[in-house]
Amino acid sequence: MRHPTHVTGDHTGIAFPVSYGVLEAGGTSGLTALFRQMGVIGPDNAVSEILHWKEFFGGGMGRKIAIDVAYGRDEGAPTRLFAKFTREFGDPLRELFSPVMDPEVRFALLSRRTGFPLKVPRCMFGDYNAEYKTGLLITERIPYGSEGIEPPLEKCVDYELADPLPYYEAQTRAIAALAAYHRAGHFGGEIEREFPFNPDDEALLKLIPFDLDELQAKLVKLRDFAARAPQLLPGGLADPAFLEDFAQGVMQVLAKERAIWRHLHGRRDAIALVHWNMNPDNGWFWRDEQGVMQSGQLDWGGVAQANLAQSYYGMVCAGEADFLARHDADLQALLLSEYARLGGPQLNAAEFDADLKLAIAVIGTAWMLDAPALLEAELPDYGNLTDRTDPRLRVLFLPRAQLQLLNVFLSEWRRKNIGEAVRQFSA
C-alpha cells in the first residue's frame, strides 16, 4: 500500500514529512521551508547546515532525532533541535499511540504565545493530520547536564536523589501556574477551542479498561505475587488481610467509576488545563540566582482540562512512599495557595484531599495493577530479587516503573484510607 510522503497539517495548513526518512532526505531545504512557514526564522533566513543528526530511542511515540543546525543569520533560533514523529505506517501500535500526539502538538502551538506561564522547549514546528494519524514535532533540545541544567531524572528511582523535595515543589508550582493562567482568563477562548471539556463525554467517565472478571483475575495475580515476593511490596503491603480489604475496595471503585468521575468533573473551580503526568522525569531543572529549584516541562501527550487532583497524583504517583507520607500535605497546600495567588479560584483544602483520594482510586485501579504480570514476563524468577533496587530490576524500565507505581498506589490507599472513602462515596 502506498502512503504519502507529506501530509497537510490540520492546525497550521503546512505540508510536512510523514517519516524520519522523508525529513532526512529533505535536508536543509526541508527544514528551512518548515521553519519559514512557521515564522520561527525570517523569510530570507535559512538552515545553512546540518551539523549533527542522530536517532535515539525511548518512549512510546515514533522515531526521535537529535539535530544540530546552523542558520544563515543568527536570529536567536535554537540550533540544538529535537524532532519526533508518530509511529510509522505499518507499525501495529500506530493506531494506539498516534492520536496522543495531536494534543501535544496543539499545546506546543499554544506555547508560542507571549506571556505563556511555563518554561517549555521552544516550538519550531508542530502539526498533526488526523486522516493519516501522522504528526511531527520539532522543538528546542534541552542541554541536560550542562549550562546550569541538571542531568535528566529517571522515573521511579527517587531513592537515588539526595533530596527529592525541591523537584516536587518546582513541579507543584508549575501545575498551579498553568492552571491559574487558564482560569484567570489569560488564554481567552483558546482553551475551549483547542482543549474542550465535556464532563459527560463517555471517554472521561470510563477510564478503567477492564470488567469485573478481568479485575478479579488481576487481584488473584496480585495476591500470588505478594505471597511469592513480599520483599517487593514492603512495609506490610503484602499482608493478606490488607490485600483482601484492598480487593473489596477496588471492586467498588469499578462499580462506582462513572459516579466518581461525574463528581470530580463537577468540581468546576478545580477544572483547568493540566498535564496529567508532571512526574519529575518529564521535566528539566535548574536553580535560579536565589538557589530555588525551577523547572521546565516536556512530553505533553495527555494535556487536557481536568481536575487538579488528577494532575497532582500524576506528579507524585512515582515518588517514594515515605516521601509522600512526609510531604503530601505541604505539597497540596503549596498547589492550592499558588493556584489562588496566580489568579485561580480558592479551593477548600479538605475537599481537595477528599477528591484526591477518589482520583487515586480510579486512576490507580485503571493503570497500576499490571505490575505482577509485567514483572513476571521479563523476570520469571522475580521471587529471587532482593528488593526493588536489585540491579536486575533496575535496568528494566517498564516492570521497575510499574512495580513502584503499584507500591505507591497501595501505600497511599492504606495511608489515606481510600477504601473507606470509596465505601462512603455516593453519587
RODO-2510 file (C-alpha; in nm, 4 decimals, decimal comma):
residues 427
     n   res          X          Y          Z
     1     m     0,0000     0,0000     0,0000
     2     r     0,1408     0,3398    -0,0978
     3     h     0,1494     0,6189     0,1559
     4     p     0,2064     0,9922     0,1015
     5     t     0,5464     1,1444     0,1684
     6     h     0,3881     1,4645     0,3009
     7     v     0,0521     1,5483     0,4585
     8     t    -0,1116     1,8827     0,5317
     9     g    -0,1333     1,9717     0,8992
    10     d    -0,4783     2,0156     1,0480
    11     h    -0,3689     2,3121     1,2611
    12     t    -0,1245     2,5153     1,0514
    13     g    -0,2159     2,4095     0,6971
    14     i     0,1541     2,3429     0,6315
    15     a     0,2603     2,0310     0,4416
    16     f     0,5097     1,8289     0,6473
    17     p     0,7022     1,4999     0,6001
    18     v     0,5399     1,1841     0,7314
    19     s     0,8512     0,9933     0,8339
    20     y     1,2087     1,0035     0,9506
    21     g     1,3354     0,9119     0,6035
    22     v     1,1447     1,1894     0,4278
    23     l     1,2633     1,4516     0,6777
    24     e     1,6226     1,3335     0,6415
    25     a     1,6013     1,3388     0,2610
    26     g     1,4687     1,6967     0,2715
    27     g     1,7865     1,8143     0,4416
    28     t     1,8460     2,1843     0,4977
    29     s     1,5899     2,2948     0,2387
    30     g     1,3142     2,0898     0,4009
    31     l     1,3850     2,2302     0,7477
    32     t     1,4123     2,5811     0,6063
    33     a     1,0703     2,5532     0,4411
    34     l     0,9061     2,4324     0,7636
    35     f     1,0691     2,6975     0,9798
    36     r     0,9944     2,9837     0,7423
    37     q     0,6283     2,8864     0,7149
    38     m     0,6056     2,8663     1,0943
    39     g     0,7639     3,2094     1,1214
    40     v     1,0404     3,0914     1,3549
    41     i     1,3072     3,2215     1,1136
    42     g     1,2812     3,5141     0,8757
    43     p     1,1698     3,4701     0,5133
    44     d     1,5227     3,5497     0,3956
    45     n     1,6964     3,3291     0,6525
    46     a     1,7692     2,9585     0,6099
    47     v     1,9079     2,6462     0,7718
    48     s     2,2503     2,6589     0,6149
    49     e     2,3955     2,3365     0,7507
    50     i     2,3049     2,0230     0,9441
    51     l     2,5951     1,9691     1,1811
    52     h     2,4648     1,6644     1,3659
    53     w     2,1879     1,4139     1,3064
    54     k     2,1362     1,1169     1,5356
    55     e     1,8382     0,8953     1,6031
    56     f     1,7721     0,7883     1,9589
    57     f     1,5179     0,5634     2,1216
    58     g     1,2765     0,5861     2,4133
    59     g     0,9119     0,6418     2,4968
    60     g     0,6042     0,5175     2,3194
    61     m     0,5892     0,7568     2,0264
    62     g     0,7689     0,7077     1,6925
    63     r     1,1217     0,7805     1,5772
    64     k     1,3148     1,0576     1,7508
    65     i     1,6109     1,2588     1,6265
    66     a     1,8647     1,4943     1,7813
    67     i     1,9607     1,7554     1,5206
    68     d     2,2165     2,0347     1,5390
    69     v     2,1891     2,3055     1,2736
    70     a     2,3437     2,6357     1,1665
    71     y     2,1481     2,9277     1,0197
    72     g     2,2476     3,1754     0,7531
    73     r     2,1849     3,4528     1,0052
    74     d     2,1618     3,4424     1,3835
    75     e     1,8077     3,5478     1,4810
    76     g     1,8059     3,3729     1,8164
    77     a     1,6502     3,0488     1,6894
    78     p     1,7796     2,7409     1,8744
    79     t     2,0487     2,5413     1,6991
    80     r     2,0037     2,2233     1,9078
    81     l     1,6800     2,0606     1,7996
    82     f     1,4682     1,7596     1,8885
    83     a     1,2256     1,6014     1,6418
    84     k     0,9774     1,3198     1,6848
    85     f     0,7216     1,1502     1,4643
    86     t     0,4196     0,9362     1,5237
    87     r     0,4872     0,5667     1,4659
    88     e     0,5476     0,4746     1,1040
    89     f     0,2920     0,3304     0,8623
    90     g     0,2540    -0,0437     0,9219
    91     d     0,3537    -0,0299     1,2882
    92     p     0,0952    -0,2376     1,4824
    93     l     0,0885     0,0215     1,7638
    94     r     0,0354     0,3171     1,5312
    95     e    -0,3416     0,3319     1,5873
    96     l    -0,2963     0,3314     1,9657
    97     f    -0,0150     0,5834     2,0061
    98     s    -0,0532     0,8263     1,7162
    99     p    -0,3599     1,0225     1,8366
   100     v    -0,1727     1,1113     2,1566
   101     m     0,0469     1,3476     1,9543
   102     d    -0,2449     1,5672     1,8470
   103     p    -0,2994     1,7384     2,1855
   104     e     0,0775     1,7595     2,2322
   105     v     0,1059     1,9456     1,9008
   106     r    -0,1831     2,1750     1,9904
   107     f    -0,0152     2,2531     2,3214
   108     a     0,3202     2,3212     2,1512
   109     l     0,1483     2,5680     1,9192
   110     l    -0,0295     2,7274     2,2164
   111     s     0,3038     2,7690     2,3958
   112     r     0,4267     3,0118     2,1298
   113     r     0,2021     3,2874     2,2597
   114     t     0,3516     3,5831     2,4503
   115     g     0,3253     3,5503     2,8277
   116     f     0,2952     3,1713     2,8315
   117     p     0,3195     3,0788     3,2022
   118     l     0,5553     2,7796     3,1824
   119     k     0,9045     2,7153     3,0576
   120     v     0,8749     2,4657     2,7705
   121     p     1,1047     2,3833     2,4781
   122     r     1,0608     2,6397     2,2017
   123     c     0,8361     2,5025     1,9288
   124     m     0,9979     2,5196     1,5844
   125     f     0,7317     2,3165     1,4054
   126     g     0,4325     2,1129     1,5105
   127     d     0,1308     1,9676     1,3385
   128     y    -0,0866     1,6601     1,3101
   129     n    -0,3036     1,5130     1,0361
   130     a    -0,5964     1,3135     1,1765
   131     e    -0,6860     1,1460     0,8446
   132     y    -0,3468     0,9782     0,8223
   133     k    -0,2823     0,9735     1,2006
   134     t     0,0517     1,1385     1,1322
   135     g     0,2327     1,4047     1,3329
   136     l     0,5667     1,5811     1,3542
   137     l     0,7001     1,7939     1,6383
   138     i     1,0318     1,9827     1,6250
   139     t     1,1430     2,1762     1,9309
   140     e     1,4446     2,3161     2,1018
   141     r     1,6554     2,0389     2,2618
   142     i     1,7321     2,0688     2,6324
   143     p     2,1077     2,0537     2,7174
   144     y     2,0801     1,8205     3,0152
   145     g     2,3834     1,8158     3,2404
   146     s     2,5312     2,1423     3,1114
   147     e     2,4749     2,5186     3,1136
   148     g     2,3343     2,5042     3,4670
   149     i     2,0730     2,2403     3,3838
   150     e     2,0719     1,9249     3,5930
   151     p     2,1121     1,5762     3,4387
   152     p     1,7817     1,4116     3,3400
   153     l     1,5847     1,2376     3,6109
   154     e     1,4547     0,8842     3,5738
   155     k     1,1083     0,7667     3,6718
   156     c     1,0606     0,5650     3,9884
   157     v     1,4157     0,5889     4,1266
   158     d     1,3770     0,8893     4,3566
   159     y     1,5685     0,6904     4,6193
   160     e     1,8795     0,7859     4,4204
   161     l     1,8194     1,1580     4,4874
   162     a     1,9699     1,3240     4,7928
   163     d     1,6580     1,5404     4,8363
   164     p     1,3578     1,4993     4,6025
   165     l     1,1546     1,7783     4,7663
   166     p     1,2833     2,0765     4,5600
   167     y     1,1951     1,8942     4,2374
   168     y     0,8397     1,8241     4,3522
   169     e     0,7955     2,1783     4,4787
   170     a     0,9024     2,3124     4,1389
   171     q     0,6589     2,0797     3,9620
   172     t     0,3791     2,1740     4,2001
   173     r     0,4315     2,5419     4,1244
   174     a     0,4251     2,4617     3,7521
   175     i     0,0922     2,2776     3,7767
   176     a    -0,0551     2,5762     3,9590
   177     a     0,0900     2,8304     3,7155
   178     l    -0,0625     2,6711     3,4058
   179     a    -0,3983     2,6016     3,5693
   180     a    -0,4258     2,9511     3,7176
   181     y    -0,3247     3,1196     3,3909
   182     h    -0,6129     2,9358     3,2242
   183     r    -0,8691     3,0027     3,4975
   184     a    -0,7704     3,3707     3,5197
   185     g    -0,8792     3,4046     3,1561
   186     h    -0,5390     3,4805     3,0053
   187     f    -0,5863     3,2283     2,7229
   188     g    -0,9108     3,3905     2,6171
   189     g    -1,1295     3,1352     2,4394
   190     e    -0,8361     2,9366     2,3067
   191     i    -0,8553     2,6553     2,5618
   192     e    -1,2240     2,5905     2,4980
   193     r    -1,1488     2,5683     2,1260
   194     e    -0,8337     2,3557     2,1446
   195     f    -0,8970     2,1550     2,4629
   196     p    -1,2737     2,1472     2,5135
   197     f    -1,4078     1,9892     2,8313
   198     n    -1,7288     1,7875     2,8203
   199     p    -1,7912     1,6308     3,1615
   200     d    -2,0458     1,3918     3,0087
   201     d    -1,8036     1,2539     2,7492
   202     e    -1,8045     0,8754     2,7867
   203     a    -1,4273     0,8680     2,7343
   204     l    -1,3913     1,0763     3,0527
   205     l    -1,6327     0,8627     3,2534
   206     k    -1,4846     0,5182     3,1793
   207     l    -1,1089     0,5098     3,2289
   208     i    -1,0776     0,1587     3,3751
   209     p    -1,0212    -0,0621     3,0665
   210     f    -1,1494    -0,3950     3,2046
   211     d    -1,4578    -0,5585     3,3539
   212     l    -1,5158    -0,7267     3,6892
   213     d    -1,3894    -1,0696     3,5813
   214     e    -1,0683    -0,9170     3,4477
   215     l    -1,0254    -0,7131     3,7638
   216     q    -1,0663    -1,0212     3,9804
   217     a    -0,8033    -1,2011     3,7740
   218     k    -0,5626    -0,9119     3,8310
   219     l    -0,6309    -0,9263     4,2038
   220     v    -0,5609    -1,3013     4,2136
   221     k    -0,2339    -1,2324     4,0343
   222     l    -0,1518    -0,9602     4,2878
   223     r    -0,2122    -1,1932     4,5834
   224     d     0,0057    -1,4648     4,4277
   225     f     0,2760    -1,2061     4,3580
   226     a     0,2665    -1,0844     4,7186
   227     a     0,2950    -1,4378     4,8540
   228     r     0,5875    -1,5216     4,6271
   229     a     0,7828    -1,1948     4,6623
   230     p     0,6717    -0,9998     4,9711
   231     q     1,0035    -0,8136     4,9641
   232     l     0,8800    -0,6317     4,6520
   233     l     0,5765    -0,4973     4,8412
   234     p     0,7494    -0,3685     5,1551
   235     g     0,6062    -0,2106     5,4675
   236     g     0,3272    -0,4642     5,5104
   237     l     0,1730    -0,4115     5,1653
   238     a     0,1963    -0,7874     5,1017
   239     d    -0,0159    -0,8667     5,4074
   240     p    -0,3064    -1,0937     5,3005
   241     a    -0,5582    -0,9129     5,5214
   242     f    -0,4676    -0,5750     5,3719
   243     l    -0,4831    -0,7128     5,0173
   244     e    -0,8237    -0,8680     5,0812
   245     d    -0,9594    -0,5359     5,2059
   246     f    -0,7940    -0,3617     4,9105
   247     a    -0,9578    -0,6072     4,6680
   248     q    -1,3019    -0,5358     4,8083
   249     g    -1,2369    -0,1649     4,7746
   250     v    -1,1208    -0,1653     4,4123
   251     m    -1,4210    -0,3727     4,3113
   252     q    -1,6350    -0,0900     4,4499
   253     v    -1,4220     0,1577     4,2538
   254     l    -1,5088    -0,0303     3,9362
   255     a    -1,8795    -0,0269     4,0220
   256     k    -1,8800     0,3446     4,1127
   257     e    -1,6381     0,4708     3,8480
   258     r    -1,8792     0,6820     3,6432
   259     a    -2,0262     0,8398     3,9548
   260     i    -1,6784     0,9205     4,0878
   261     w    -1,5773     1,0874     3,7619
   262     r    -1,9001     1,2863     3,7492
   263     h    -1,8255     1,4101     4,0995
   264     l    -1,4663     1,5069     4,0109
   265     h    -1,5775     1,6765     3,6883
   266     g    -1,8417     1,8656     3,8842
   267     r    -1,5782     2,0454     4,0909
   268     r    -1,5784     2,3302     3,8431
   269     d    -1,3343     2,5518     4,0360
   270     a    -1,0778     2,2695     4,0216
   271     i    -1,1132     2,2087     3,6466
   272     a    -0,8297     2,3655     3,4479
   273     l    -0,5728     2,2970     3,1769
   274     v    -0,3254     2,0459     3,3200
   275     h    -0,0533     1,7996     3,2319
   276     w    -0,1659     1,4576     3,3544
   277     n     0,1921     1,3368     3,4127
   278     m     0,4151     1,6065     3,5624
   279     n     0,6311     1,3478     3,7346
   280     p     0,9832     1,4979     3,7532
   281     d     1,1182     1,2691     3,4806
   282     n     0,9045     1,4737     3,2399
   283     g     1,0801     1,7966     3,3296
   284     w     1,4177     1,9623     3,3419
   285     f     1,5577     2,1517     3,6383
   286     w     1,7927     2,4323     3,7323
   287     r     1,8424     2,6636     4,0294
   288     d     1,7802     3,0354     3,9953
   289     e     2,0025     3,3121     4,1345
   290     q     1,8460     3,2672     4,4784
   291     g     1,9140     2,8924     4,4709
   292     v     1,5472     2,7973     4,4285
   293     m     1,4803     2,4970     4,2055
   294     q     1,2957     2,5852     3,8844
   295     s     1,1578     2,3516     3,6195
   296     g     1,0612     2,3303     3,2561
   297     q     0,8129     2,0805     3,1177
   298     l     0,8249     1,8131     2,8456
   299     d     0,6063     1,5400     2,6963
   300     w     0,2565     1,6905     2,6803
   301     g     0,0757     1,3949     2,5237
   302     g    -0,2001     1,3937     2,7861
   303     v    -0,2626     1,7658     2,8194
   304     a    -0,6307     1,8460     2,8741
   305     q    -0,8755     2,0155     3,1017
   306     a    -0,9175     1,8021     3,4126
   307     n    -0,9467     1,8167     3,7888
   308     l    -0,6275     1,9451     3,9534
   309     a    -0,6304     1,6357     4,1751
   310     q    -0,5623     1,4206     3,8678
   311     s    -0,2568     1,6256     3,7750
   312     y    -0,1299     1,6268     4,1331
   313     y    -0,1499     1,2465     4,1565
   314     g     0,0202     1,2195     3,8170
   315     m     0,3069     1,4211     3,9641
   316     v     0,3545     1,2207     4,2851
   317     c     0,2484     0,8709     4,1767
   318     a     0,6056     0,7579     4,1012
   319     g     0,7684     0,9054     4,4120
   320     e     0,8740     0,7306     4,7309
   321     a     0,6017     0,6249     4,9735
   322     d     0,7824     0,7618     5,2788
   323     f     0,8439     1,0896     5,0960
   324     l     0,4717     1,1291     5,0316
   325     a     0,3887     1,0482     5,3917
   326     r     0,6132     1,3376     5,4999
   327     h     0,5397     1,5943     5,2300
   328     d     0,1966     1,5293     5,0756
   329     a     0,0135     1,7814     5,2954
   330     d     0,2679     2,0563     5,2330
   331     l     0,2718     1,9971     4,8564
   332     q    -0,1080     2,0082     4,8430
   333     a    -0,1029     2,3338     5,0392
   334     l     0,1567     2,4782     4,8017
   335     l    -0,0527     2,3812     4,4991
   336     l    -0,3714     2,5408     4,6321
   337     s    -0,2024     2,8566     4,7546
   338     e    -0,0189     2,9116     4,4249
   339     y    -0,3336     2,8369     4,2232
   340     a    -0,5220     3,1087     4,4128
   341     r    -0,2297     3,3544     4,4242
   342     l    -0,1848     3,3396     4,0467
   343     g    -0,5497     3,4049     3,9675
   344     g    -0,7278     3,0710     4,0017
   345     p    -1,0223     3,0026     4,2349
   346     q    -0,9655     2,9414     4,6062
   347     l    -1,0124     2,5684     4,6706
   348     n    -1,1063     2,4127     5,0033
   349     a    -0,8134     2,2011     5,1264
   350     a    -1,0250     1,9262     5,2843
   351     e    -1,2399     1,8925     4,9731
   352     f    -0,9318     1,8777     4,7531
   353     d    -0,7802     1,5985     4,9610
   354     a    -1,1105     1,4092     4,9513
   355     d    -1,1186     1,4459     4,5729
   356     l    -0,7560     1,3348     4,5537
   357     k    -0,8469     1,0100     4,7310
   358     l    -1,1116     0,9397     4,4689
   359     a    -0,8774     1,0318     4,1827
   360     i    -0,6128     0,7952     4,3191
   361     a    -0,8771     0,5236     4,3477
   362     v    -0,9885     0,5322     3,9848
   363     i    -0,6530     0,6140     3,8221
   364     g    -0,4661     0,3586     4,0306
   365     t    -0,7233     0,0881     3,9639
   366     a    -0,7096     0,1608     3,5921
   367     w    -0,3316     0,1671     3,5442
   368     m    -0,1353     0,0330     3,8413
   369     l    -0,2418    -0,3310     3,8780
   370     d    -0,0448    -0,4923     3,5954
   371     a     0,2974    -0,4819     3,7621
   372     p     0,2973    -0,8516     3,8637
   373     a     0,2273    -0,9701     3,5087
   374     l     0,4775    -0,7276     3,3545
   375     l     0,7481    -0,8246     3,6001
   376     e     0,6891    -1,1963     3,5535
   377     a     0,7041    -1,1579     3,1739
   378     e     1,0526    -1,0033     3,1864
   379     l     1,1885    -1,1671     3,5033
   380     p     1,0209    -1,5068     3,5580
   381     d     1,2403    -1,5633     3,8648
   382     y     1,1377    -1,2339     4,0264
   383     g     1,0913    -1,4123     4,3588
   384     n     1,4699    -1,4133     4,3943
   385     l     1,5053    -1,0339     4,3684
   386     t     1,6379    -0,8755     4,6853
   387     d     1,4064    -0,5729     4,6631
   388     r     1,3026    -0,3078     4,4071
   389     t     1,6597    -0,1708     4,3968
   390     d     1,8023    -0,5057     4,2781
   391     p     2,0298    -0,4354     3,9754
   392     r     1,8437    -0,6978     3,7696
   393     l     1,5245    -0,4950     3,8067
   394     r     1,6886    -0,1519     3,7965
   395     v     1,7786    -0,1936     3,4284
   396     l     1,4261    -0,2954     3,3182
   397     f     1,2272     0,0250     3,2811
   398     l     0,8685    -0,0951     3,2408
   399     p     0,8499    -0,3573     3,5179
   400     r     1,0626    -0,1414     3,7504
   401     a     0,8390     0,1597     3,6959
   402     q     0,5124    -0,0329     3,7188
   403     l     0,6211    -0,2011     4,0402
   404     q     0,6872     0,1342     4,2054
   405     l     0,3610     0,2800     4,0742
   406     l     0,1833    -0,0179     4,2294
   407     n     0,3680     0,0274     4,5598
   408     v     0,2743     0,3945     4,5767
   409     f    -0,0882     0,3188     4,4882
   410     l    -0,1150     0,0533     4,7611
   411     s     0,0701     0,2667     5,0135
   412     e    -0,1470     0,5739     4,9511
   413     w    -0,4593     0,3557     4,9563
   414     r    -0,3662     0,2426     5,3067
   415     r    -0,2231     0,5730     5,4385
   416     k    -0,5136     0,7867     5,3185
   417     n    -0,7784     0,5219     5,3992
   418     i    -0,9016     0,5373     5,0416
   419     g    -1,1047     0,2190     5,0769
   420     e    -1,3256     0,3851     5,3358
   421     a    -1,3585     0,6965     5,1204
   422     v    -1,4811     0,4821     4,8312
   423     r    -1,7197     0,2877     5,0523
   424     q    -1,8758     0,6087     5,1823
   425     f    -1,8942     0,7731     4,8424
   426     s    -2,2381     0,8012     4,6892
   427     a    -2,3413     0,9982     4,3839
***
